[in-house]
Amino acid sequence: MSKTSNRGGKKIMIVSDSFPPVPSGVSKYAYMMAEKLLINNHKVIVITGNVQKKVSEDEKIRELGGSVIRLGKLISVYANGTRCFITLLGPKDFISMMSLFNSFSPDTVVLQGPLGLTLPYPATLFSKSSKKIGIFHSSTDKPNLAFILFKPFMKPFLNALDVRIAVSNRAREEIEKYFGKQDFHIIPPGVDTRFYNHRVADKSSDKIVFFFLGRLDERKGVDVLLRVWKKIRRFAIKNKREVPVKLLIGGDGPMRNLVQKESAFLKDVEYLGFVDENVLPKIYASSDVSIFPSKGGESFGIVLIESMACGTPPLASNIAGYRDVVKNEYNGLLFSSESDLHQKIEILSTDENLRNQLSKNALFSSKNYDWDKIIEEIQKLL
């Protein structure tokens, strides 16, 4: 992608704990926002946490005329049933950030997860006369202890925001549950439909392929999927003939040993390990159905729209966040229990017409999430 001129654009500072190489939806969101703003002639600086290795996405941002400034030390913590990332800052990092704000003097500061207790707070203090936009991504099913304990400290920072964006109604509800009614714009995450698209591969396998992608932890529900998979019938219908079924599992995390053990035992399960994003579109597009059995704590689900953009309908948990994306029996199927998941895997295995119709509608629905459309909505608020 070629570098574009910044003439006529605004000076934008994006502040985010999560940025590549962090494996998360917020990380993808922050990177794609930076890229699209640069392509649309804005000047962009990203402030994020420091990592040990060289990051290719940093170089891509530089090629487009932006920069990525890494401060402090990025560490992982366990929260909301999964691994999250925060940045530990020292005194020198605060001084560096203040100096950067003074020299760049941004028109707008975009804070990803603006109530996080790390990068967003000094950024809010140093932004002074800049417009401050907070983008809210998270949701929890259990009480949010951080919001309960630190609400008096957080509320002034919430009030300091000029614009509040929630990626879904579920993300909006999470904030309003603790801080009262807020003025929110609902703008979902986007998907790069040039990269994630159905043309990169076809569904020509002589099997019906189901694909799970996610962190291998309790929240994402890979254990549920494996329990159900042991019970399903081992045949399916494709091109009007009987074929076997196959399950691909991509991801890494604390349940990796369980997945490796089960995939060694079950011949129709293949564990792919951590999947590099460069090959993800081909895996999605060549699969017949994607399965996302998360147990909760999801505000949206970028993996859902990535799969849909590749023409592969999602079979997903009937939970808040996912329901904002998957319209049951239109662009995918929702399930509410293990027995329901079992039944719907078998329905999708044998009902070829249903798979084809869901695939067609999933592809159509994904166009609503194209990043070019999403960035237009965001730019109206800068």
C-alpha positions in Angstrom: 0.0 0.0 0.0 1.5 3.3 -1.0 2.1 6.3 1.2 -0.4 9.1 0.9 -0.1 12.8 1.4 -1.1 14.2 4.9 -2.1 17.6 3.4 -5.4 18.8 4.7 -5.9 16.2 7.4 -6.0 16.4 11.2 -3.3 15.5 13.6 -4.5 12.3 15.4 -3.0 10.6 18.5 -4.2 7.0 19.0 -3.5 5.7 22.5 -4.0 2.0 23.1 -2.5 -0.7 25.3 -3.4 -3.2 22.7 -1.6 -2.9 19.4 0.2 -5.5 17.2 1.7 -7.9 18.1 -0.9 -8.2 20.9 -3.4 -11.0 19.7 -6.7 -9.3 20.3 -9.6 -7.7 18.6 -8.8 -4.3 20.1 -5.3 -4.6 18.7 -6.6 -5.3 15.2 -9.0 -2.4 15.6 -6.4 0.1 16.7 -4.0 -0.9 13.9 -6.7 -0.7 11.2 -7.9 2.6 12.5 -4.4 4.0 12.2 -3.9 2.7 8.7 -7.2 4.0 7.4 -6.7 7.4 9.0 -3.3 7.7 7.3 -4.8 6.7 4.0 -7.4 9.4 4.4 -4.7 12.1 4.7 -4.5 12.5 8.5 -1.2 12.6 10.5 -1.2 9.8 13.0 0.9 8.9 16.0 0.2 5.7 17.9 1.2 5.5 21.6 1.3 1.9 22.9 3.3 -0.5 25.1 6.8 -1.6 24.5 7.6 -5.1 23.4 11.0 -6.9 22.9 10.7 -7.8 19.2 10.5 -5.8 16.0 6.9 -5.4 14.9 6.1 -5.4 11.2 3.0 -3.4 11.6 5.1 -0.5 13.1 7.0 -0.4 9.8 3.8 -0.4 7.8 2.5 2.6 9.7 5.8 4.4 9.1 5.5 3.6 5.4 2.2 5.3 5.3 3.7 8.4 7.0 2.7 7.7 10.6 4.7 6.6 13.6 4.3 4.2 16.5 5.8 5.3 19.8 6.3 2.5 22.4 6.5 3.4 26.0 6.9 1.4 29.3 6.5 -2.3 29.4 3.6 -4.3 28.0 2.5 -7.1 30.3 -0.4 -9.6 30.3 -2.9 -10.0 33.1 -5.8 -12.3 33.6 -9.2 -10.5 33.5 -12.7 -11.1 32.3 -11.9 -14.8 31.9 -9.0 -14.3 29.5 -5.6 -12.7 29.0 -5.5 -8.9 28.7 -2.6 -6.5 28.2 -1.7 -3.4 30.1 1.3 -1.0 30.0 3.5 -0.3 33.0 4.9 3.2 32.9 7.8 4.7 34.7 8.6 8.3 35.5 10.6 8.7 32.3 7.7 7.4 30.2 5.4 10.1 31.7 7.9 12.7 30.7 8.3 11.3 27.2 4.6 11.2 26.7 4.1 14.8 27.9 6.9 15.9 25.6 5.3 14.1 22.7 1.9 15.7 23.3 3.6 19.2 23.5 5.6 18.7 20.3 2.8 17.0 18.2 -0.1 19.1 19.6 -2.8 16.7 18.3 -6.1 18.0 17.2 -7.8 14.8 18.4 -6.7 12.1 20.9 -8.4 8.7 20.4 -8.3 6.6 23.6 -8.9 2.8 23.1 -10.4 1.6 26.4 -10.3 5.1 28.0 -11.0 3.9 31.5 -8.0 1.6 31.6 -5.6 2.4 34.5 -2.5 2.7 32.4 -1.9 4.7 29.2 -5.3 6.5 28.9 -5.0 8.5 32.1 -1.8 10.4 31.4 -2.9 10.8 27.8 -6.1 12.4 29.0 -4.2 14.8 31.3 -1.7 15.8 28.7 -4.2 16.2 25.8 -5.3 19.7 27.1 -7.2 21.4 24.4 -7.3 18.4 22.0 -10.7 16.8 21.3 -10.8 13.5 23.3 -12.6 10.5 21.8 -13.0 7.4 23.9 -13.7 4.0 22.3 -15.3 1.4 24.6 -14.7 -2.3 23.6 -15.2 -4.4 26.8 -18.1 -6.1 28.5 -18.2 -8.5 31.5 -20.8 -10.9 32.7 -19.6 -10.8 36.3 -19.4 -7.6 38.3 -16.7 -5.3 37.0 -14.6 -4.9 40.1 -12.4 -2.2 38.6 -15.4 0.0 37.9 -16.8 -0.7 41.3 -13.6 0.1 43.2 -12.3 3.0 41.1 -15.5 4.6 40.0 -14.9 7.9 41.8 -11.4 8.1 40.2 -12.6 7.1 36.8 -15.7 9.3 36.5 -13.8 12.6 35.9 -11.9 10.9 33.1 -15.1 9.7 31.6 -16.6 13.2 31.8 -13.5 14.6 30.2 -14.3 12.8 26.9 -15.8 15.0 24.2 -17.0 12.0 22.2 -17.9 8.4 23.4 -18.0 5.6 20.9 -19.1 2.0 21.8 -18.4 -0.8 19.5 -21.8 -2.4 20.3 -24.9 -1.9 22.4 -23.4 -4.4 24.8 -20.3 -2.3 25.3 -22.5 0.8 25.9 -24.5 -1.1 28.5 -21.4 -2.1 30.3 -20.5 1.6 31.0 -24.0 2.8 31.7 -24.5 0.0 34.2 -21.9 1.6 36.5 -21.8 5.3 35.4 -25.3 6.1 34.4 -26.7 7.2 31.0 -24.1 8.4 28.5 -24.2 10.1 25.1 -22.8 7.3 22.9 -22.3 6.8 19.2 -22.5 3.1 18.3 -19.9 2.3 15.6 -18.9 -1.3 15.2 -15.4 -2.5 14.4 -14.6 -3.1 10.8 -13.1 -5.8 8.6 -10.7 -5.3 5.7 -12.8 -6.9 2.9 -9.9 -6.7 0.4 -7.9 -9.0 2.7 -10.7 -11.1 4.2 -12.8 -12.1 1.2 -14.3 -15.3 -0.3 -12.2 -15.2 -3.4 -8.9 -16.2 -1.7 -10.0 -19.8 -1.6 -13.0 -22.1 -2.3 -14.8 -24.7 -0.4 -13.6 -27.5 -2.6 -12.5 -29.9 0.1 -14.1 -33.4 0.0 -15.0 -32.9 3.7 -17.4 -30.5 5.6 -14.9 -28.3 7.4 -15.7 -26.6 10.7 -13.2 -24.0 11.9 -12.7 -22.7 15.5 -10.4 -19.7 16.0 -9.7 -18.1 19.4 -7.6 -18.0 22.5 -7.6 -21.5 24.1 -8.9 -20.5 27.4 -12.0 -21.0 29.5 -13.9 -18.0 28.2 -13.7 -18.9 24.5 -15.3 -22.3 25.1 -13.0 -24.7 23.1 -13.6 -27.3 25.9 -17.3 -27.1 25.2 -16.7 -27.6 21.5 -14.5 -30.7 22.0 -17.1 -32.3 24.3 -19.8 -31.8 21.7 -17.6 -32.9 18.8 -17.0 -36.3 20.3 -20.8 -37.0 20.0 -21.5 -35.8 16.5 -22.1 -38.1 13.5 -19.0 -38.5 11.3 -20.7 -37.9 8.0 -22.1 -34.9 6.1 -23.5 -33.9 2.8 -21.6 -31.9 0.2 -22.3 -31.6 -3.5 -25.2 -34.0 -2.9 -23.0 -36.8 -1.7 -21.9 -38.2 1.6 -18.5 -36.9 2.9 -16.7 -36.9 6.3 -16.6 -34.0 8.7 -13.5 -32.3 10.0 -12.7 -29.8 12.7 -9.8 -27.3 12.5 -8.8 -25.5 15.7 -6.6 -22.4 15.6 -5.2 -20.5 18.6 -3.0 -20.8 21.6 -3.5 -20.5 25.4 -3.7 -22.4 28.6 -6.0 -25.1 27.2 -3.4 -26.0 24.4 -2.5 -29.3 26.1 -6.2 -30.3 26.2 -6.6 -29.5 22.5 -3.4 -31.3 21.5 -4.4 -34.4 23.4 -7.9 -34.5 21.9 -6.7 -33.8 18.4 -4.2 -36.7 18.7 -7.1 -39.0 19.8 -9.8 -37.7 17.4 -8.7 -38.3 13.7 -11.2 -35.7 12.4 -9.7 -32.9 14.6 -6.6 -31.0 13.5 -4.9 -28.5 15.8 -3.2 -25.7 13.8 -1.6 -23.9 16.7 -1.4 -20.1 16.6 -2.5 -19.0 13.1 -0.7 -16.1 11.4 -3.1 -13.6 10.1 -1.7 -13.8 6.6 -3.1 -17.3 6.2 -6.4 -16.7 8.1 -8.5 -15.6 5.1 -7.7 -18.8 3.2 -8.6 -21.0 6.2 -11.9 -19.1 6.7 -12.8 -19.1 3.0 -12.0 -22.8 2.5 -14.0 -23.8 5.6 -17.8 -24.5 5.4 -18.7 -23.2 8.9 -16.9 -21.3 11.6 -17.7 -22.1 15.3 -17.4 -19.6 18.1 -18.6 -21.1 21.4 -17.6 -18.3 23.7 -19.2 -18.5 27.2 -19.6 -14.7 27.6 -17.7 -11.5 28.1 -17.9 -10.5 24.4 -18.8 -7.0 23.3 -18.7 -7.7 19.6 -16.6 -10.4 18.0 -14.3 -9.4 15.1 -13.8 -13.0 14.2 -17.4 -13.2 13.3 -17.2 -10.5 10.6 -13.9 -11.9 9.3 -15.5 -15.2 8.8 -18.6 -13.7 7.2 -16.4 -11.6 4.8 -14.9 -14.9 3.6 -18.4 -16.3 2.9 -18.3 -18.7 5.8 -21.3 -18.5 8.1 -20.7 -18.5 11.9 -22.2 -20.9 14.4 -22.0 -18.8 17.6 -23.0 -18.7 21.2 -26.3 -16.9 21.8 -24.7 -14.3 24.0 -24.8 -10.5 24.1 -22.3 -9.0 21.7 -22.5 -11.9 19.3 -26.2 -11.2 18.8 -25.4 -7.8 17.5 -23.6 -9.5 14.6 -25.2 -12.9 13.9 -28.8 -12.8 12.9 -30.0 -16.3 13.7 -31.0 -18.3 10.6 -30.1 -15.4 8.3 -26.3 -14.9 8.2 -25.4 -17.7 10.7 -26.8 -19.7 13.6 -26.9 -19.1 17.3 -26.9 -21.9 19.9 -27.8 -21.7 23.6 -26.6 -25.0 25.1 -24.2 -27.9 24.4 -27.2 -30.0 23.1 -28.2 -27.1 20.9 -24.7 -26.8 19.5 -24.7 -30.6 18.9 -28.0 -30.4 17.0 -26.9 -27.4 14.9 -23.5 -28.9 13.9 -25.4 -31.9 12.6 -28.0 -29.7 10.8 -25.3 -27.7 9.1 -23.4 -30.9 8.2 -26.3 -32.3 6.3 -28.4 -29.3 5.0 -26.4 -28.1 2.0 -29.1 -25.6 1.0 -29.0 -24.0 4.4 -25.2 -23.7 4.4 -25.3 -22.0 1.0 -28.0 -19.5 1.9 -26.3 -18.6 5.2 -23.0 -18.2 3.3 -24.6 -15.9 0.8 -26.2 -13.7 3.5 -23.1 -13.7 5.7 -21.1 -12.3 2.7 -23.8 -9.7 2.1 -23.9 -8.7 5.8 -20.1 -8.3 6.0 -20.2 -5.4 3.6 -21.8 -3.3 6.4 -18.6 -3.7 8.3 -16.1 -2.8 5.6 -13.4 -0.6 7.2 -13.9 2.1 4.5 -17.4 2.6 5.7 -16.5 2.4 9.4 -13.7 5.0 9.1 -16.1 7.4 7.4 -18.3 7.3 10.5 -15.3 7.8 12.8 -14.0 10.7 10.7 -17.3 12.6 11.2 -16.5 12.7 14.9 -12.8 13.7 14.8 
